[in-house]
Amino acid sequence: DHPCHPYLYHLMSLFSQDNRMMRGPRYQLQDVTLQDCGAPRQTSGSVSWNSSGSWLASTSSDRLVKVWSLEGGKEVAAIPGHAGELVRVRFHPTEPTLLCSSAQDGTVRLWDVRSNSSSRCIAKIDLSSPQSTATSISWSRSTITGSNNQLCVVEGDASSGCNTIHIYDLAKLGGGGSRQGRGRSTAASSISTKPLKSFPLDASSSVHECHFSPSGTHLVAAVVDHGKMGELWIWPWEAEAAAAKDDSSSWKERCWRVEGHAGGAIYTHAFSPNGKRLATGGNDALVGLWDVPASLVCTNVMDRRTKFIRSVAFSHDSQLVACSTEESGIDVAHADNGSLVGIVSLGSKSSARGITNNNSNEMGGGADEIAFHPRAYILACARGHHPPSHHSQPQGPGFTQVTIAKLK
């Protein structure tokens, strides 16, 4: 008898979009070419590639959403509109010009990046209050269920201290669900900003991130109840969406909960593109690598960092996994067992840039968020957003907003 939650076997079949595992020779990192984007006195906390890999979006400390070209790292667009500090940017998984952003202004905005209009904003989500912030935004990536126009938003209300997870339908936000539906840019629209479903939590629970499973049928949230270890909460959101509207609290009773990091909160998590692996990064400075088909068991741990994990990311072929902290360097590992491939140095000095197998003091700081290119071993790193409450040493004016590392 398997000591699993009753519907775990159902989850195992739904999490993966295919049953293929990439096989081949193990990757050996030979060299790294670094490309810097942005002004050295501006900072960034979030990065996202578009589906073709031609553009990279980033937040900027001047409240502009920046878009960069892969070739040459040139600024393609600087998009105004948010009235507060930017928090997250996310390109749509299949629409290469559709971008979503959140800020500390109580809004989430959708942009048509290709537009030459002075207002690229095609839709705006107003959160419950101006004091709210969407701390996590995530698209459904599923192409099987046809749900890749659904957006998951984690709202943090500063006044109440409560988190709520919302699911929105792009087609009902004025943005349309296809290129034909977004043929021109219009003034920001708040058409039907009511979510398809909301999942509220009380003030004793904090949600750091929430993502759709690769199949798009489940939601996976990193939750911590104050004073307890971090957990993954997993539930079939489509079934909850069909539940009674007044059934807004009992959904938590139907969650399958997986205890994660004993050292505290899980700050970040990501699925591999093939749906076989899940990486979690926590307050304990560890990265857990989970085998999804094998009952969601943590099979390996990456323990080379000493600060809490800020971001994890898988390569396009699911072979590599990387993690970042405020420490110098980006840890790149084999996704199957977490063994070290190398540490990418982001140092400003030419002698300190590239690849190493150890942590030196000249490696140029870490990154708030990292993102692998959708088609190549290229890693984007958001640099320098260090809130005083969590960081004692700023990265300083010598660091650019974004660094792109091309692995060879």
C-alpha positions as CSV (number, residue, x, y, z in Angstrom):
1,D,0.0,0.0,0.0
2,H,1.3,3.4,-0.9
3,P,1.1,6.0,1.8
4,C,-0.1,8.8,-0.5
5,H,-3.0,11.2,-0.5
6,P,-6.0,9.5,-2.2
7,Y,-5.8,11.5,-5.4
8,L,-2.0,11.6,-5.7
9,Y,-2.0,9.0,-8.5
10,H,-4.5,11.3,-10.4
11,L,-2.1,14.2,-9.8
12,M,0.8,12.2,-11.2
13,S,-1.0,11.7,-14.5
14,L,-2.0,15.3,-14.7
15,F,1.2,17.1,-13.8
16,S,3.2,16.1,-16.8
17,Q,2.3,17.1,-20.3
18,D,4.2,14.2,-21.8
19,N,5.9,11.0,-20.7
20,R,9.3,11.7,-22.3
21,M,12.5,12.1,-20.4
22,M,15.4,13.8,-22.2
23,R,18.3,11.5,-22.5
24,G,21.8,12.2,-23.8
25,P,25.4,13.0,-22.7
26,R,25.7,15.0,-19.5
27,Y,26.2,18.7,-20.1
28,Q,29.7,20.1,-19.3
29,L,30.0,23.9,-19.0
30,Q,33.0,25.1,-20.8
31,D,32.6,28.9,-20.9
32,V,30.2,31.8,-20.2
33,T,29.7,35.0,-22.1
34,L,28.1,37.8,-20.1
35,Q,26.1,40.6,-21.6
36,D,24.9,43.6,-19.4
37,C,21.7,45.5,-19.9
38,G,20.6,48.8,-18.4
39,A,22.1,51.6,-16.5
40,P,24.4,50.8,-13.5
41,R,22.5,53.0,-11.0
42,Q,19.1,51.3,-11.7
43,T,18.1,48.0,-10.3
44,S,15.8,45.1,-11.3
45,G,14.0,42.5,-9.3
46,S,12.3,40.4,-12.0
47,V,13.0,39.0,-15.5
48,S,11.0,37.1,-18.1
49,W,11.7,35.8,-21.6
50,N,9.1,35.9,-24.3
51,S,8.1,32.7,-26.0
52,S,10.4,33.1,-29.0
53,G,13.4,34.1,-26.8
54,S,14.0,37.3,-28.8
55,W,13.0,39.7,-26.0
56,L,13.7,39.9,-22.3
57,A,11.4,41.9,-20.0
58,S,12.6,43.3,-16.6
59,T,11.4,45.5,-13.9
60,S,13.3,48.7,-13.3
61,S,13.7,50.8,-10.2
62,D,12.5,53.9,-12.2
63,R,9.0,52.3,-12.4
64,L,9.4,51.5,-16.1
65,V,8.9,48.0,-17.6
66,K,12.0,47.5,-19.7
67,V,12.2,45.2,-22.7
68,W,15.6,44.2,-24.1
69,S,16.7,42.4,-27.3
70,L,18.7,39.2,-26.9
71,E,21.2,40.3,-29.6
72,G,23.2,43.2,-28.3
73,G,21.2,43.7,-25.1
74,K,19.6,46.9,-26.6
75,E,16.6,48.5,-25.0
76,V,13.6,47.8,-27.2
77,A,11.0,49.5,-25.0
78,A,10.7,51.4,-21.7
79,I,7.0,51.3,-20.7
80,P,5.5,53.7,-18.2
81,G,2.2,53.3,-16.5
82,H,2.7,51.9,-13.0
83,A,2.5,54.3,-10.1
84,G,4.5,52.3,-7.6
85,E,7.6,50.1,-7.4
86,L,7.5,47.2,-9.9
87,V,7.4,43.7,-8.5
88,R,7.0,41.1,-11.3
89,V,7.0,40.8,-15.0
90,R,5.8,37.7,-17.0
91,F,5.5,37.2,-20.7
92,H,2.7,35.0,-22.0
93,P,3.9,31.4,-22.6
94,T,2.8,31.4,-26.3
95,E,2.1,35.0,-27.3
96,P,5.5,36.7,-27.7
97,T,4.3,40.3,-27.5
98,L,1.9,39.9,-24.5
99,L,3.4,40.9,-21.2
100,C,2.0,41.1,-17.7
101,S,3.4,43.2,-14.8
102,S,2.6,44.0,-11.2
103,A,3.6,46.8,-8.9
104,Q,3.0,48.3,-5.5
105,D,0.2,50.4,-6.8
106,G,-2.7,47.9,-6.4
107,T,-2.8,46.9,-10.0
108,V,-1.7,44.2,-12.5
109,R,-1.3,45.4,-16.1
110,L,-1.2,43.7,-19.5
111,W,0.9,45.2,-22.3
112,D,1.1,44.8,-26.0
113,V,4.8,45.2,-26.4
114,R,4.7,45.5,-30.2
115,S,2.5,48.6,-30.1
116,N,4.0,51.9,-31.0
117,S,1.2,53.7,-29.2
118,S,2.0,55.9,-26.2
119,S,-0.2,53.6,-24.2
120,R,0.6,49.9,-24.6
121,C,-1.6,48.9,-21.7
122,I,-4.5,46.8,-23.1
123,A,-6.0,45.7,-19.7
124,K,-5.7,46.5,-16.0
125,I,-6.6,44.4,-13.0
126,D,-7.5,46.5,-9.9
127,L,-6.8,44.6,-6.8
128,S,-8.9,44.9,-3.7
129,S,-7.2,48.0,-2.4
130,P,-4.4,50.4,-3.5
131,Q,-2.3,49.0,-0.7
132,S,-2.4,45.6,-2.2
133,T,0.5,44.1,-4.2
134,A,0.5,41.2,-6.6
135,T,3.6,39.5,-5.2
136,S,3.4,36.6,-7.7
137,I,2.0,36.4,-11.2
138,S,2.0,33.2,-13.3
139,W,0.5,32.1,-16.6
140,S,-0.9,28.6,-17.2
141,R,1.5,27.0,-19.6
142,S,-0.7,24.1,-20.6
143,T,-1.5,23.5,-24.3
144,I,-3.5,20.4,-23.6
145,T,-6.4,21.8,-21.7
146,G,-6.4,25.1,-23.6
147,S,-6.0,27.0,-20.4
148,N,-2.9,29.0,-21.3
149,N,-4.9,32.2,-21.2
150,Q,-5.4,31.9,-17.5
151,L,-3.4,34.1,-15.1
152,C,-2.7,33.3,-11.4
153,V,-2.2,36.3,-9.2
154,V,-1.2,36.3,-5.5
155,E,-2.6,39.4,-3.8
156,G,-1.0,40.6,-0.6
157,D,-3.0,43.1,1.3
158,A,-0.7,45.3,3.4
159,S,-3.6,46.6,5.5
160,S,-5.0,43.2,6.6
161,G,-1.9,41.1,6.2
162,C,-3.9,38.5,4.3
163,N,-3.1,36.8,1.0
164,T,-5.6,35.8,-1.7
165,I,-4.9,33.7,-4.8
166,H,-6.9,34.8,-7.8
167,I,-7.4,33.2,-11.2
168,Y,-8.2,35.5,-14.2
169,D,-9.3,34.7,-17.7
170,L,-7.4,36.8,-20.3
171,A,-10.3,36.7,-22.7
172,K,-12.4,38.6,-20.1
173,L,-9.8,41.2,-19.3
174,G,-10.1,43.1,-22.6
175,G,-6.8,41.6,-23.8
176,G,-8.4,38.8,-25.9
177,G,-7.1,35.3,-26.2
178,S,-5.3,35.5,-29.5
179,R,-3.3,37.8,-31.7
180,Q,-6.4,38.7,-33.6
181,G,-8.1,39.8,-30.4
182,R,-5.1,42.1,-29.7
183,G,-4.7,43.8,-33.0
184,R,-4.4,47.3,-31.6
185,S,-3.4,48.9,-28.3
186,T,-6.1,50.8,-26.4
187,A,-6.2,52.7,-23.2
188,A,-6.1,50.6,-20.1
189,S,-9.3,48.7,-19.8
190,S,-10.8,47.3,-16.6
191,I,-13.4,45.1,-18.5
192,S,-14.6,42.3,-16.2
193,T,-11.7,42.3,-13.8
194,K,-13.6,40.0,-11.6
195,P,-11.6,36.7,-11.2
196,L,-12.9,33.4,-12.3
197,K,-12.2,32.2,-8.7
198,S,-10.5,33.4,-5.6
199,F,-8.9,31.4,-2.8
200,P,-8.5,33.5,0.4
201,L,-6.1,32.8,3.2
202,D,-6.2,34.3,6.7
203,A,-3.4,36.4,8.2
204,S,-1.7,33.4,9.8
205,S,-0.7,32.0,6.4
206,S,1.6,33.6,3.8
207,V,1.8,32.7,0.2
208,H,5.2,33.4,-1.5
209,E,4.4,32.0,-5.0
210,C,1.6,30.1,-6.7
211,H,1.9,28.4,-10.1
212,F,-0.2,26.2,-12.3
213,S,1.0,22.6,-12.7
214,P,2.4,21.9,-16.2
215,S,-1.0,20.4,-17.2
216,G,-2.8,23.5,-16.1
217,T,-5.3,21.6,-14.0
218,H,-3.8,22.1,-10.5
219,L,-2.5,25.0,-8.5
220,V,0.7,24.6,-6.5
221,A,1.3,27.3,-3.8
222,A,4.3,27.8,-1.5
223,V,2.6,28.5,1.9
224,V,3.9,29.0,5.4
225,D,1.8,29.1,8.6
226,H,3.7,31.4,11.0
227,G,6.0,29.4,13.2
228,K,5.8,26.3,11.0
229,M,7.8,24.7,8.2
230,G,7.1,25.6,4.6
231,E,4.5,23.6,2.7
232,L,3.4,23.1,-0.8
233,W,-0.4,23.2,-1.1
234,I,-1.8,21.4,-4.2
235,W,-5.4,21.4,-5.3
236,P,-7.4,20.9,-8.6
237,W,-8.4,24.5,-9.2
238,E,-10.9,23.7,-12.0
239,A,-13.0,21.6,-9.6
240,E,-12.9,24.5,-7.1
241,A,-13.9,27.0,-9.8
242,A,-17.1,24.9,-10.4
243,A,-17.9,24.8,-6.6
244,A,-20.5,27.0,-5.0
245,K,-19.5,30.7,-4.9
246,D,-20.0,30.9,-1.2
247,D,-17.7,28.0,-0.6
248,S,-14.7,30.3,-0.2
249,S,-12.9,28.8,2.8
250,S,-13.4,25.0,2.7
251,W,-11.0,24.7,-0.3
252,K,-8.1,24.6,2.1
253,E,-9.5,21.4,3.7
254,R,-9.3,19.7,0.3
255,C,-5.7,20.7,-0.4
256,W,-3.0,18.1,-0.5
257,R,-0.2,19.5,1.6
258,V,3.4,18.5,1.3
259,E,5.9,19.5,4.0
260,G,8.9,21.0,2.4
261,H,11.7,22.9,4.0
262,A,12.2,22.4,7.8
263,G,14.1,25.6,8.1
264,G,11.0,27.8,7.3
265,A,9.3,29.2,4.3
266,I,9.5,28.1,0.7
267,Y,10.2,31.3,-1.2
268,T,10.3,30.0,-4.7
269,H,9.4,26.9,-6.8
270,A,9.4,25.9,-10.4
271,F,8.5,22.9,-12.6
272,S,10.8,21.6,-15.2
273,P,9.4,22.1,-18.8
274,N,8.8,18.3,-19.1
275,G,6.9,18.2,-15.9
276,K,9.1,15.6,-14.3
277,R,10.9,17.7,-11.7
278,L,10.0,20.3,-9.2
279,A,12.6,22.6,-7.6
280,T,11.9,24.4,-4.3
281,G,14.0,27.1,-2.7
282,G,13.7,28.0,0.9
283,N,14.7,30.1,3.9
284,D,17.1,27.3,4.9
285,A,19.4,28.1,1.9
286,L,18.5,24.7,0.3
287,V,17.1,23.7,-3.0
288,G,15.0,20.6,-3.0
289,L,14.6,18.6,-6.2
290,W,11.4,16.6,-6.3
291,D,10.5,13.6,-8.5
292,V,6.9,14.4,-9.6
293,P,6.0,11.0,-11.2
294,A,7.4,9.1,-8.1
295,S,4.8,10.4,-5.7
296,L,6.3,13.9,-5.4
297,V,9.3,12.8,-3.4
298,C,12.3,15.0,-2.7
299,T,15.1,13.0,-4.1
300,N,18.0,15.4,-4.0
301,V,19.1,18.6,-2.2
302,M,21.4,21.3,-3.3
303,D,23.2,22.7,-0.3
304,R,26.0,24.9,-1.7
305,R,24.3,28.3,-0.8
306,T,24.3,29.9,2.7
307,K,21.6,32.6,2.2
308,F,17.9,32.0,1.5
309,I,17.1,31.0,-2.0
310,R,15.5,33.8,-4.0
311,S,14.8,32.1,-7.3
312,V,15.1,28.7,-9.1
313,A,14.8,28.0,-12.8
314,F,15.1,25.0,-15.2
315,S,16.6,25.0,-18.7
316,H,14.5,24.6,-21.8
317,D,15.3,20.9,-22.1
318,S,14.9,20.2,-18.3
319,Q,18.5,19.1,-18.0
320,L,19.8,22.0,-15.9
321,V,18.5,23.8,-12.8
322,A,19.9,27.0,-11.4
323,C,19.4,28.9,-8.2
324,S,20.2,32.4,-7.0
325,T,20.6,34.2,-3.7
326,E,22.0,37.5,-2.6
327,E,25.4,35.7,-2.5
328,S,27.8,36.0,-5.4
329,G,27.4,33.7,-8.3
330,I,24.6,31.7,-9.8
331,D,24.6,28.0,-8.9
332,V,24.0,25.8,-12.0
333,A,23.4,22.1,-11.5
334,H,22.3,18.9,-13.2
335,A,18.5,18.7,-12.7
336,D,18.5,14.9,-12.1
337,N,20.6,14.9,-9.0
338,G,21.7,18.5,-8.1
339,S,25.4,17.9,-8.7
340,L,27.3,21.0,-9.6
341,V,27.9,22.0,-13.2
342,G,29.5,25.3,-12.2
343,I,28.9,28.7,-10.6
344,V,28.3,31.6,-13.0
345,S,30.2,34.6,-11.8
346,L,28.6,38.0,-12.5
347,G,31.6,40.1,-11.4
348,S,32.2,43.5,-12.9
349,K,35.9,42.8,-13.4
350,S,36.8,40.9,-16.5
351,S,38.9,38.5,-14.4
352,A,35.9,37.7,-12.2
353,R,33.4,37.1,-15.0
354,G,32.5,33.7,-16.3
355,I,32.5,30.3,-14.7
356,T,34.1,28.9,-11.6
357,N,33.7,25.9,-9.2
358,N,34.0,27.9,-6.0
359,N,32.6,31.0,-4.3
360,S,35.1,33.9,-4.3
361,N,34.7,37.4,-3.0
362,E,35.0,38.9,-6.5
363,M,32.0,37.1,-8.2
364,G,29.9,40.2,-8.4
365,G,26.9,39.5,-6.2
366,G,23.8,37.4,-6.8
367,A,20.4,37.9,-8.4
368,D,16.9,38.5,-7.2
369,E,15.4,36.4,-10.0
370,I,16.7,34.2,-12.8
371,A,15.1,32.9,-15.9
372,F,16.4,30.4,-18.5
373,H,15.9,31.2,-22.2
374,P,13.1,29.1,-23.8
375,R,15.4,27.6,-26.5
376,A,19.0,27.8,-25.4
377,Y,21.4,27.6,-22.4
378,I,21.1,31.3,-21.7
379,L,20.3,32.7,-18.2
380,A,18.9,36.1,-17.5
381,C,19.6,37.6,-14.0
382,A,17.8,40.5,-12.4
383,R,20.3,42.4,-10.3
384,G,20.4,44.6,-7.3
385,H,17.0,44.9,-5.7
386,H,17.9,44.5,-2.1
387,P,15.3,45.7,0.5
388,P,17.0,46.9,3.7
389,S,15.0,44.6,5.8
390,H,16.5,41.5,4.2
391,H,19.9,42.7,3.0
392,S,22.7,44.5,4.7
393,Q,24.9,45.1,1.7
394,P,23.6,46.7,-1.5
395,Q,25.2,45.5,-4.7
396,G,26.3,49.1,-5.5
397,P,26.4,51.3,-8.5
398,G,28.8,49.1,-10.4
399,F,26.2,46.6,-11.3
400,T,23.8,46.8,-14.2
401,Q,20.1,46.1,-14.0
402,V,20.2,42.8,-15.9
403,T,22.9,40.4,-16.8
404,I,22.5,37.8,-19.6
405,A,24.8,34.8,-19.2
406,K,25.3,32.6,-22.3
407,L,26.5,29.2,-21.3
408,K,28.7,27.2,-23.6
